[in-house]
Amino acid sequence: MTKAFIAVILMALVTYIPRVLPLAVFRKEIRSPYIKTFLYYVPYAVLGALTFPDIFSSTGNLYPAICGTGIALLLAYFERSLVVVALGAILTVFLTSFLF
């Protein structure tokens, strides 16, 4: 029971510190355009880094995954909605899985 309690305390600290640290460090408004741009794009970069490797292992076959990713990137480049991009990628993977 003691180890579980210590684990819960450590997990609480690990999740609490990143939330409080920016408030403690950055009390004034951030004026640097470089830092503002960096902080704006960090969530997108992390999301891409977490999901992109799973794209190629989700289908069990590399070729439909590559085709689906290509169509999703193409639709996103032409600024289609998220639903259209997701459905286009899913449909492409479904259809190309019969070919490969």
C-alpha positions in Angstrom: 0.0 0.0 0.0 2.9 2.4 0.7 4.3 1.9 -2.8 1.0 2.6 -4.4 0.6 5.8 -2.3 4.1 6.9 -3.3 3.3 6.2 -7.0 0.1 8.2 -6.8 2.0 11.2 -5.2 4.7 11.0 -7.8 2.2 10.9 -10.7 0.3 13.9 -9.2 3.5 15.9 -9.1 4.5 14.9 -12.6 1.2 16.1 -14.0 0.9 19.2 -11.7 4.4 20.7 -12.3 4.0 21.2 -16.1 0.7 23.0 -15.5 1.9 25.3 -12.8 5.4 25.9 -14.0 4.4 28.1 -17.0 2.2 30.2 -14.7 5.1 30.7 -12.3 7.8 31.4 -14.9 5.8 33.5 -17.4 4.0 36.1 -15.3 4.1 38.7 -18.0 2.8 38.5 -21.5 5.2 36.8 -23.9 6.2 39.4 -26.5 8.8 37.4 -28.5 7.2 36.4 -31.8 9.6 33.4 -32.0 8.4 32.0 -28.6 4.8 32.7 -29.4 5.1 30.8 -32.7 6.9 28.0 -31.0 4.3 27.6 -28.4 1.5 27.8 -31.0 2.9 24.9 -33.0 4.0 22.6 -30.2 0.7 20.8 -29.8 0.4 20.1 -33.5 4.0 18.7 -33.6 3.4 16.5 -30.6 0.2 15.2 -32.0 1.8 14.4 -35.3 4.8 12.7 -33.6 2.4 10.5 -31.6 0.1 9.5 -34.3 2.2 9.3 -37.5 4.1 6.1 -36.7 0.8 4.3 -35.9 -0.6 5.2 -39.3 1.8 2.8 -41.0 1.3 -0.1 -38.6 -2.5 0.2 -38.3 -3.5 -1.6 -41.5 -1.1 -4.5 -41.4 0.0 -3.7 -44.9 2.2 -0.8 -45.8 0.9 0.1 -49.2 -2.7 0.9 -48.3 -1.4 2.9 -45.4 0.9 4.9 -47.7 -2.0 5.5 -50.1 -4.4 6.6 -47.3 -1.7 9.0 -45.9 -1.1 10.4 -49.4 -4.8 11.1 -50.0 -5.2 12.6 -46.5 -2.2 14.9 -47.1 -3.5 15.9 -50.5 -7.0 16.7 -49.2 -5.6 18.6 -46.2 -3.3 20.6 -48.6 -6.4 21.7 -50.5 -8.0 22.7 -47.2 -10.8 20.2 -47.0 -12.6 19.7 -43.7 -11.4 17.2 -41.2 -14.3 14.9 -41.8 -13.6 14.9 -45.6 -9.9 14.2 -45.0 -10.6 11.4 -42.5 -13.3 9.8 -44.7 -11.1 10.1 -47.8 -8.2 8.4 -46.1 -10.4 5.6 -44.7 -12.1 5.0 -48.0 -8.7 4.9 -49.8 -7.3 2.4 -47.3 -10.4 0.3 -47.6 -10.3 0.2 -51.4 -6.5 -0.2 -51.8 -6.5 -3.1 -49.2 -8.3 -5.2 -51.9 -5.5 -4.5 -54.4 -2.5 -5.2 -52.2 
